[in-house]
């Protein structure tokens, strides 16, 4: 009897392993829907599977950000019915974290995005690790979704109601679920605005987030770093952006801090003298049209950004233990 149980357990494990391997071997094209997958939408038969650089003519301005998250494959197909046409685009990344990172920053971190599913679970606190099984309408230009290592868009000129059903179908088509990158866990939970979390892999995403001029202010070319960001309530209707960049070691972080200070000084920001934080950190403050402060904390570089005035900066530092 025991041998029979062991045999069945081994068989179940083998089937499970085969299933996982089969999903891992699929690429973006394997998830392109067939004809008539929903309500009579006929595939036009012009499906494409392309490496990112070969798809530059389609990806356009998204390409630099996609490369920052190591896009592996891009697949697309166009469908038509008796009155309209849609295009489905599938972006395959190496990991769910990379798909999540692009999902949070494209086409910009501040694009108008409306959740249209009733199963929204936003990436708020860890643990437990939340899922992101959500379809969003992006500025009435396309629907988007993210699941496992895949991100997808459904593009239609007139954005008809049929797209919701197609979006639900697409979410169910992919394996697993989406979860935020592990680094999101470095962000304080208190006073964080749910759904504003971002995972940044390099200067392109950082520039989109901070709306700077493409300068590599965190030293991506010199140091291996990644970052998380979120918006925080300060009270009185004020908000600020917190960015926490993670480096390989404290020395790299210290060097990057000097690089960031050089950016502020070179762009004519006025130095603001600030008191040390409770944890002993010494924030460096700057003021111009807005205020900012940053400091190294072990292998983390912490940046407070987009503060309206010195009073808001003081409130944000108090929130961080100042």
LUMSEMI-866841 format. One record per residue (C-alpha): y, x, z; residue number from 1. Coordinates in Angstrom, 1 decimal. Layout:
N
<pt v="Y" u="X" w="Z" i="NUM"/>
...
//
This chain:
322
<pt v="0.0" u="0.0" w="0.0" i="1"/>
<pt v="2.4" u="2.8" w="1.0" i="2"/>
<pt v="1.7" u="4.6" w="-2.3" i="3"/>
<pt v="2.5" u="1.4" w="-4.2" i="4"/>
<pt v="5.8" u="1.1" w="-2.4" i="5"/>
<pt v="6.7" u="4.7" w="-3.1" i="6"/>
<pt v="5.7" u="4.3" w="-6.8" i="7"/>
<pt v="8.0" u="1.2" w="-7.1" i="8"/>
<pt v="10.8" u="3.0" w="-5.4" i="9"/>
<pt v="10.5" u="6.0" w="-7.8" i="10"/>
<pt v="10.5" u="3.6" w="-10.8" i="11"/>
<pt v="13.6" u="1.8" w="-9.6" i="12"/>
<pt v="15.4" u="5.1" w="-9.0" i="13"/>
<pt v="14.4" u="6.2" w="-12.5" i="14"/>
<pt v="15.7" u="3.0" w="-14.1" i="15"/>
<pt v="18.9" u="3.3" w="-12.2" i="16"/>
<pt v="19.4" u="6.9" w="-13.2" i="17"/>
<pt v="18.7" u="6.1" w="-16.8" i="18"/>
<pt v="21.2" u="3.3" w="-16.7" i="19"/>
<pt v="23.9" u="5.6" w="-15.3" i="20"/>
<pt v="23.1" u="8.2" w="-17.9" i="21"/>
<pt v="23.3" u="5.7" w="-20.7" i="22"/>
<pt v="26.8" u="4.6" w="-19.5" i="23"/>
<pt v="27.9" u="8.2" w="-19.2" i="24"/>
<pt v="26.8" u="8.9" w="-22.8" i="25"/>
<pt v="28.9" u="6.1" w="-24.2" i="26"/>
<pt v="32.3" u="6.9" w="-25.7" i="27"/>
<pt v="35.3" u="4.7" w="-26.3" i="28"/>
<pt v="34.0" u="3.5" w="-29.6" i="29"/>
<pt v="30.9" u="2.0" w="-28.0" i="30"/>
<pt v="33.2" u="-0.4" w="-26.1" i="31"/>
<pt v="35.0" u="-1.7" w="-29.1" i="32"/>
<pt v="34.1" u="-5.4" w="-29.3" i="33"/>
<pt v="32.0" u="-6.8" w="-32.2" i="34"/>
<pt v="33.3" u="-9.6" w="-34.5" i="35"/>
<pt v="33.6" u="-13.0" w="-32.9" i="36"/>
<pt v="33.4" u="-11.6" w="-29.4" i="37"/>
<pt v="36.0" u="-14.3" w="-28.3" i="38"/>
<pt v="37.1" u="-17.4" w="-30.0" i="39"/>
<pt v="36.5" u="-16.4" w="-33.7" i="40"/>
<pt v="38.3" u="-13.1" w="-33.8" i="41"/>
<pt v="36.8" u="-11.2" w="-36.8" i="42"/>
<pt v="36.8" u="-7.5" w="-36.8" i="43"/>
<pt v="38.5" u="-6.0" w="-39.9" i="44"/>
<pt v="36.0" u="-3.2" w="-40.1" i="45"/>
<pt v="38.5" u="-0.4" w="-39.9" i="46"/>
<pt v="37.5" u="0.9" w="-36.5" i="47"/>
<pt v="38.4" u="4.5" w="-35.7" i="48"/>
<pt v="37.2" u="7.1" w="-33.1" i="49"/>
<pt v="39.6" u="10.1" w="-32.9" i="50"/>
<pt v="40.2" u="13.1" w="-30.8" i="51"/>
<pt v="43.8" u="13.0" w="-29.4" i="52"/>
<pt v="45.4" u="15.5" w="-31.7" i="53"/>
<pt v="43.8" u="13.7" w="-34.7" i="54"/>
<pt v="45.3" u="10.4" w="-33.4" i="55"/>
<pt v="48.9" u="11.7" w="-33.0" i="56"/>
<pt v="50.1" u="9.5" w="-35.9" i="57"/>
<pt v="49.0" u="6.4" w="-33.8" i="58"/>
<pt v="49.6" u="7.6" w="-30.3" i="59"/>
<pt v="53.2" u="8.7" w="-31.0" i="60"/>
<pt v="55.3" u="9.3" w="-27.9" i="61"/>
<pt v="52.4" u="8.6" w="-25.6" i="62"/>
<pt v="50.6" u="11.8" w="-26.8" i="63"/>
<pt v="52.2" u="14.4" w="-24.4" i="64"/>
<pt v="51.3" u="12.2" w="-21.4" i="65"/>
<pt v="47.8" u="11.5" w="-22.7" i="66"/>
<pt v="47.2" u="15.2" w="-23.1" i="67"/>
<pt v="48.4" u="15.8" w="-19.6" i="68"/>
<pt v="45.5" u="13.6" w="-18.4" i="69"/>
<pt v="43.1" u="15.2" w="-20.8" i="70"/>
<pt v="42.4" u="12.3" w="-23.1" i="71"/>
<pt v="39.0" u="12.7" w="-24.6" i="72"/>
<pt v="38.7" u="10.0" w="-27.2" i="73"/>
<pt v="40.8" u="7.3" w="-28.7" i="74"/>
<pt v="39.2" u="4.2" w="-30.4" i="75"/>
<pt v="40.8" u="1.3" w="-32.1" i="76"/>
<pt v="39.9" u="-1.8" w="-34.2" i="77"/>
<pt v="42.0" u="-4.7" w="-35.6" i="78"/>
<pt v="40.9" u="-8.3" w="-35.5" i="79"/>
<pt v="42.1" u="-11.4" w="-37.2" i="80"/>
<pt v="41.6" u="-15.2" w="-37.0" i="81"/>
<pt v="43.0" u="-18.0" w="-39.1" i="82"/>
<pt v="46.5" u="-17.5" w="-37.8" i="83"/>
<pt v="47.1" u="-14.1" w="-36.2" i="84"/>
<pt v="46.0" u="-10.5" w="-35.7" i="85"/>
<pt v="45.4" u="-8.3" w="-32.7" i="86"/>
<pt v="44.7" u="-4.6" w="-32.2" i="87"/>
<pt v="42.5" u="-3.3" w="-29.4" i="88"/>
<pt v="42.9" u="0.3" w="-28.3" i="89"/>
<pt v="40.6" u="2.1" w="-25.9" i="90"/>
<pt v="41.6" u="5.5" w="-24.3" i="91"/>
<pt v="38.7" u="7.5" w="-22.7" i="92"/>
<pt v="39.5" u="10.1" w="-20.0" i="93"/>
<pt v="37.3" u="12.6" w="-18.2" i="94"/>
<pt v="37.5" u="10.6" w="-14.9" i="95"/>
<pt v="38.7" u="7.4" w="-13.4" i="96"/>
<pt v="41.5" u="9.3" w="-11.6" i="97"/>
<pt v="42.9" u="10.4" w="-15.0" i="98"/>
<pt v="42.7" u="6.9" w="-16.4" i="99"/>
<pt v="44.5" u="5.6" w="-13.3" i="100"/>
<pt v="47.2" u="8.3" w="-13.7" i="101"/>
<pt v="48.0" u="7.3" w="-17.2" i="102"/>
<pt v="47.8" u="3.6" w="-16.3" i="103"/>
<pt v="50.5" u="4.1" w="-13.7" i="104"/>
<pt v="53.0" u="6.1" w="-15.8" i="105"/>
<pt v="52.7" u="4.6" w="-19.3" i="106"/>
<pt v="54.8" u="3.7" w="-21.2" i="107"/>
<pt v="57.2" u="4.5" w="-18.3" i="108"/>
<pt v="56.7" u="4.2" w="-14.6" i="109"/>
<pt v="59.5" u="1.6" w="-14.6" i="110"/>
<pt v="58.4" u="-0.7" w="-17.4" i="111"/>
<pt v="58.3" u="-4.4" w="-16.6" i="112"/>
<pt v="54.6" u="-5.1" w="-15.8" i="113"/>
<pt v="53.4" u="-8.5" w="-14.7" i="114"/>
<pt v="49.9" u="-9.0" w="-13.3" i="115"/>
<pt v="48.3" u="-11.9" w="-15.1" i="116"/>
<pt v="44.9" u="-12.0" w="-13.5" i="117"/>
<pt v="44.0" u="-13.8" w="-10.3" i="118"/>
<pt v="41.9" u="-10.9" w="-9.1" i="119"/>
<pt v="44.6" u="-8.4" w="-8.4" i="120"/>
<pt v="43.9" u="-5.7" w="-5.8" i="121"/>
<pt v="46.6" u="-3.2" w="-5.7" i="122"/>
<pt v="46.2" u="0.5" w="-4.7" i="123"/>
<pt v="47.8" u="0.2" w="-1.2" i="124"/>
<pt v="45.9" u="1.9" w="1.6" i="125"/>
<pt v="43.0" u="4.3" w="2.0" i="126"/>
<pt v="40.4" u="3.6" w="3.3" i="127"/>
<pt v="38.9" u="1.4" w="2.1" i="128"/>
<pt v="39.3" u="2.6" w="-1.5" i="129"/>
<pt v="40.8" u="-0.3" w="-3.5" i="130"/>
<pt v="39.8" u="-1.4" w="-6.9" i="131"/>
<pt v="42.2" u="-2.0" w="-9.8" i="132"/>
<pt v="40.6" u="-4.8" w="-11.8" i="133"/>
<pt v="43.8" u="-6.1" w="-13.2" i="134"/>
<pt v="45.3" u="-7.1" w="-16.6" i="135"/>
<pt v="49.0" u="-6.6" w="-17.0" i="136"/>
<pt v="51.6" u="-7.8" w="-19.5" i="137"/>
<pt v="53.8" u="-4.9" w="-20.3" i="138"/>
<pt v="57.3" u="-6.0" w="-21.3" i="139"/>
<pt v="55.8" u="-8.7" w="-23.7" i="140"/>
<pt v="54.6" u="-5.8" w="-26.0" i="141"/>
<pt v="50.9" u="-5.6" w="-25.1" i="142"/>
<pt v="48.4" u="-6.3" w="-22.4" i="143"/>
<pt v="46.8" u="-3.3" w="-20.5" i="144"/>
<pt v="43.9" u="-2.7" w="-18.2" i="145"/>
<pt v="42.1" u="0.1" w="-16.5" i="146"/>
<pt v="38.5" u="0.4" w="-15.4" i="147"/>
<pt v="36.4" u="3.4" w="-14.6" i="148"/>
<pt v="37.4" u="6.3" w="-16.9" i="149"/>
<pt v="38.8" u="3.9" w="-19.6" i="150"/>
<pt v="42.3" u="2.5" w="-20.2" i="151"/>
<pt v="42.8" u="-0.2" w="-22.9" i="152"/>
<pt v="45.6" u="-2.1" w="-24.6" i="153"/>
<pt v="45.6" u="-5.3" w="-26.5" i="154"/>
<pt v="48.5" u="-5.4" w="-28.9" i="155"/>
<pt v="49.8" u="-8.6" w="-30.7" i="156"/>
<pt v="53.2" u="-9.2" w="-32.2" i="157"/>
<pt v="53.5" u="-12.7" w="-30.8" i="158"/>
<pt v="51.6" u="-12.2" w="-27.5" i="159"/>
<pt v="49.6" u="-15.5" w="-27.6" i="160"/>
<pt v="47.8" u="-17.1" w="-24.7" i="161"/>
<pt v="44.5" u="-16.0" w="-26.3" i="162"/>
<pt v="45.1" u="-12.5" w="-25.0" i="163"/>
<pt v="44.4" u="-13.4" w="-21.4" i="164"/>
<pt v="40.8" u="-14.4" w="-22.3" i="165"/>
<pt v="40.4" u="-11.3" w="-24.4" i="166"/>
<pt v="41.7" u="-9.2" w="-21.5" i="167"/>
<pt v="39.2" u="-10.7" w="-19.1" i="168"/>
<pt v="36.4" u="-10.0" w="-21.6" i="169"/>
<pt v="37.5" u="-6.3" w="-22.0" i="170"/>
<pt v="37.6" u="-5.8" w="-18.2" i="171"/>
<pt v="34.0" u="-7.0" w="-18.0" i="172"/>
<pt v="33.0" u="-4.8" w="-20.8" i="173"/>
<pt v="33.5" u="-1.5" w="-19.0" i="174"/>
<pt v="31.2" u="-0.1" w="-16.3" i="175"/>
<pt v="32.2" u="0.5" w="-12.6" i="176"/>
<pt v="35.7" u="-0.1" w="-11.4" i="177"/>
<pt v="39.0" u="1.8" w="-11.2" i="178"/>
<pt v="40.2" u="3.5" w="-8.0" i="179"/>
<pt v="43.3" u="5.6" w="-7.3" i="180"/>
<pt v="43.0" u="9.3" w="-7.4" i="181"/>
<pt v="42.1" u="10.9" w="-4.1" i="182"/>
<pt v="45.5" u="12.5" w="-3.7" i="183"/>
<pt v="47.1" u="9.1" w="-3.2" i="184"/>
<pt v="45.6" u="9.4" w="0.3" i="185"/>
<pt v="48.3" u="12.0" w="1.2" i="186"/>
<pt v="51.0" u="9.3" w="1.0" i="187"/>
<pt v="52.0" u="7.7" w="4.3" i="188"/>
<pt v="51.0" u="4.0" w="4.4" i="189"/>
<pt v="53.8" u="2.6" w="6.6" i="190"/>
<pt v="56.7" u="1.1" w="4.7" i="191"/>
<pt v="55.1" u="2.0" w="1.3" i="192"/>
<pt v="55.8" u="-0.6" w="-1.4" i="193"/>
<pt v="52.4" u="-1.8" w="-2.6" i="194"/>
<pt v="51.7" u="-1.0" w="-6.2" i="195"/>
<pt v="54.2" u="1.8" w="-6.7" i="196"/>
<pt v="51.7" u="4.6" w="-6.2" i="197"/>
<pt v="51.5" u="7.1" w="-9.0" i="198"/>
<pt v="49.2" u="10.1" w="-9.7" i="199"/>
<pt v="51.0" u="12.9" w="-11.5" i="200"/>
<pt v="49.2" u="15.7" w="-13.3" i="201"/>
<pt v="52.1" u="17.7" w="-14.8" i="202"/>
<pt v="55.7" u="18.0" w="-15.9" i="203"/>
<pt v="55.5" u="15.2" w="-18.5" i="204"/>
<pt v="54.5" u="12.6" w="-16.0" i="205"/>
<pt v="56.9" u="14.1" w="-13.4" i="206"/>
<pt v="59.8" u="13.8" w="-15.9" i="207"/>
<pt v="59.0" u="10.2" w="-16.6" i="208"/>
<pt v="58.9" u="9.5" w="-12.8" i="209"/>
<pt v="62.1" u="11.4" w="-11.8" i="210"/>
<pt v="63.9" u="10.9" w="-15.2" i="211"/>
<pt v="64.9" u="14.5" w="-15.4" i="212"/>
<pt v="65.2" u="16.5" w="-18.6" i="213"/>
<pt v="61.7" u="17.9" w="-19.0" i="214"/>
<pt v="62.2" u="20.9" w="-16.7" i="215"/>
<pt v="59.0" u="22.2" w="-15.1" i="216"/>
<pt v="60.6" u="22.0" w="-11.6" i="217"/>
<pt v="57.3" u="22.1" w="-9.7" i="218"/>
<pt v="56.1" u="25.2" w="-11.5" i="219"/>
<pt v="53.1" u="23.7" w="-13.4" i="220"/>
<pt v="53.0" u="26.7" w="-15.8" i="221"/>
<pt v="52.7" u="29.1" w="-12.8" i="222"/>
<pt v="50.7" u="27.1" w="-10.3" i="223"/>
<pt v="47.9" u="24.6" w="-10.4" i="224"/>
<pt v="49.3" u="21.4" w="-8.8" i="225"/>
<pt v="48.9" u="17.7" w="-8.8" i="226"/>
<pt v="51.1" u="15.1" w="-7.1" i="227"/>
<pt v="51.2" u="11.5" w="-5.7" i="228"/>
<pt v="54.3" u="9.4" w="-5.4" i="229"/>
<pt v="55.3" u="6.0" w="-3.9" i="230"/>
<pt v="58.4" u="4.0" w="-3.2" i="231"/>
<pt v="59.3" u="3.3" w="0.4" i="232"/>
<pt v="61.5" u="0.7" w="2.2" i="233"/>
<pt v="64.3" u="2.1" w="4.3" i="234"/>
<pt v="65.8" u="-1.1" w="5.5" i="235"/>
<pt v="69.0" u="-2.8" w="4.5" i="236"/>
<pt v="67.7" u="-3.2" w="1.0" i="237"/>
<pt v="67.5" u="0.5" w="0.4" i="238"/>
<pt v="64.5" u="2.3" w="-1.1" i="239"/>
<pt v="63.5" u="5.9" w="-1.9" i="240"/>
<pt v="60.9" u="7.7" w="-3.9" i="241"/>
<pt v="58.5" u="10.1" w="-2.1" i="242"/>
<pt v="56.7" u="12.7" w="-4.1" i="243"/>
<pt v="54.0" u="14.9" w="-2.5" i="244"/>
<pt v="52.8" u="17.8" w="-4.7" i="245"/>
<pt v="49.6" u="19.6" w="-3.7" i="246"/>
<pt v="49.1" u="23.3" w="-4.5" i="247"/>
<pt v="46.1" u="25.6" w="-4.2" i="248"/>
<pt v="47.5" u="27.3" w="-1.2" i="249"/>
<pt v="50.6" u="27.6" w="1.0" i="250"/>
<pt v="51.9" u="30.7" w="-0.8" i="251"/>
<pt v="52.0" u="28.9" w="-4.1" i="252"/>
<pt v="53.7" u="25.9" w="-2.5" i="253"/>
<pt v="56.3" u="28.2" w="-0.9" i="254"/>
<pt v="57.1" u="29.8" w="-4.3" i="255"/>
<pt v="57.3" u="26.4" w="-6.0" i="256"/>
<pt v="59.8" u="25.3" w="-3.3" i="257"/>
<pt v="62.1" u="28.2" w="-4.3" i="258"/>
<pt v="61.7" u="27.2" w="-7.9" i="259"/>
<pt v="62.8" u="23.6" w="-7.1" i="260"/>
<pt v="65.7" u="24.8" w="-5.0" i="261"/>
<pt v="66.8" u="26.9" w="-8.0" i="262"/>
<pt v="66.8" u="23.7" w="-10.2" i="263"/>
<pt v="69.2" u="21.9" w="-7.9" i="264"/>
<pt v="71.5" u="24.9" w="-7.6" i="265"/>
<pt v="71.5" u="25.5" w="-11.3" i="266"/>
<pt v="72.5" u="21.9" w="-12.0" i="267"/>
<pt v="75.5" u="21.9" w="-9.7" i="268"/>
<pt v="74.1" u="19.9" w="-6.8" i="269"/>
<pt v="76.0" u="20.3" w="-3.5" i="270"/>
<pt v="74.0" u="21.7" w="-0.6" i="271"/>
<pt v="73.6" u="19.4" w="2.4" i="272"/>
<pt v="72.8" u="21.0" w="5.8" i="273"/>
<pt v="69.9" u="19.1" w="7.5" i="274"/>
<pt v="68.3" u="19.3" w="10.9" i="275"/>
<pt v="64.6" u="20.3" w="11.2" i="276"/>
<pt v="61.9" u="17.6" w="11.3" i="277"/>
<pt v="59.8" u="16.9" w="14.4" i="278"/>
<pt v="56.9" u="18.8" w="12.7" i="279"/>
<pt v="59.1" u="21.9" w="12.5" i="280"/>
<pt v="59.7" u="21.6" w="8.7" i="281"/>
<pt v="63.2" u="22.6" w="7.5" i="282"/>
<pt v="64.3" u="20.2" w="4.7" i="283"/>
<pt v="66.7" u="21.4" w="2.1" i="284"/>
<pt v="69.2" u="18.7" w="1.1" i="285"/>
<pt v="71.3" u="18.3" w="-2.0" i="286"/>
<pt v="73.9" u="15.7" w="-3.1" i="287"/>
<pt v="75.4" u="14.8" w="-6.4" i="288"/>
<pt v="75.5" u="11.3" w="-7.8" i="289"/>
<pt v="72.5" u="10.6" w="-5.4" i="290"/>
<pt v="70.9" u="12.6" w="-2.6" i="291"/>
<pt v="67.6" u="14.4" w="-2.4" i="292"/>
<pt v="65.7" u="16.6" w="0.1" i="293"/>
<pt v="62.5" u="18.6" w="0.0" i="294"/>
<pt v="60.4" u="21.0" w="2.1" i="295"/>
<pt v="57.1" u="22.8" w="2.1" i="296"/>
<pt v="54.3" u="21.5" w="4.4" i="297"/>
<pt v="51.3" u="23.8" w="4.2" i="298"/>
<pt v="50.1" u="23.5" w="0.6" i="299"/>
<pt v="52.1" u="20.4" w="0.1" i="300"/>
<pt v="55.7" u="20.2" w="-1.4" i="301"/>
<pt v="57.4" u="17.0" w="-0.2" i="302"/>
<pt v="60.3" u="15.6" w="-2.2" i="303"/>
<pt v="62.6" u="12.6" w="-1.2" i="304"/>
<pt v="64.4" u="11.4" w="-4.3" i="305"/>
<pt v="66.8" u="8.8" w="-5.5" i="306"/>
<pt v="68.7" u="8.2" w="-2.3" i="307"/>
<pt v="72.0" u="6.4" w="-2.7" i="308"/>
<pt v="74.0" u="8.4" w="-0.1" i="309"/>
<pt v="73.7" u="10.6" w="3.0" i="310"/>
<pt v="73.1" u="7.6" w="5.2" i="311"/>
<pt v="70.0" u="6.7" w="3.1" i="312"/>
<pt v="68.9" u="10.3" w="3.2" i="313"/>
<pt v="69.1" u="10.4" w="7.0" i="314"/>
<pt v="67.1" u="7.1" w="7.2" i="315"/>
<pt v="64.4" u="8.6" w="4.8" i="316"/>
<pt v="64.2" u="11.8" w="6.8" i="317"/>
<pt v="63.8" u="9.8" w="10.1" i="318"/>
<pt v="61.0" u="7.9" w="8.4" i="319"/>
<pt v="59.3" u="11.3" w="7.7" i="320"/>
<pt v="59.8" u="12.4" w="11.3" i="321"/>
<pt v="63.3" u="13.8" w="11.2" i="322"/>
//
